[in-house]
Amino acid sequence: MNIILIGPPGCGKGTQADEICRRYKLKYHSTGNLIREEIAKKSTLGTYAKSVIERGELLDDETILRFVKKDLDGISKKKVRGILFDGFPRKISQAVALEQFSPADIVLDIQVSDTEVIRRISHRWMVEKEHSQFTFVSKHDAEEFVKIHGGHMFHRKDDTPAVIKNRLQVYHTQTQPIIDFYGKKHKLFIINGEKSISQVTTDIFKILDARIKN
Ligand code: AMP
């Protein structure tokens, strides 16, 4: 069972992914996280990836597919019921490639307007603790987490207004066409991502409960 989450930056993919993976026992796969791990290693590839991410652009397909396949190869198919893809595919060419080696069963398109994306991202804070990164919808929530668990607060470098604008443009021109691609394959489900976090989770569970045996 492979599920793909599509949506603009700040639509809540990461938060919803946690809930989905827990409920349906799926392996979480985030290309953004794989890239950030590579950047942290300060490798040549990481240095190249950092400059691309910080401009809000997409990495080339060859590099992304190498990341994806390496990560999938490390997953024992016997131990997981399926994979939840967050941030991949982001282009038609990637969707076509994925169909060859790990086809999607269900695609969830979390829709949020540009105005709401900009509002959310300008309030978003991250906390890094022991090499893990956590996302918070407000400074207050991040501060409360740090008080209890420790860690340090920061903004993602690609969460600045100029970069967000670019990421939204990239999303509309390059990622949105894959919504049609999966719609034609009858794998697509549209979610209103502007509801509360818990309501979005409920809407997603309704769709998945009807299609995945628990
Ligand atoms: P994310 O954490 O999913 O928002 O990803 C952060 C950044 O990593 C994106 O803005 C892109 O620069 C890069 N990235 C992540 N996934 C992909 C992908 N599938 N194709 C190309 N670039 C990607």
Residues whose N, C-alpha, C, O or C-beta is under 5 A from the ligand:
A	BS01	AMP	T31 G32 N33 I35 V52 I53 G56 E57 L58 L59 I64 D86 G87 F88 P89 R90
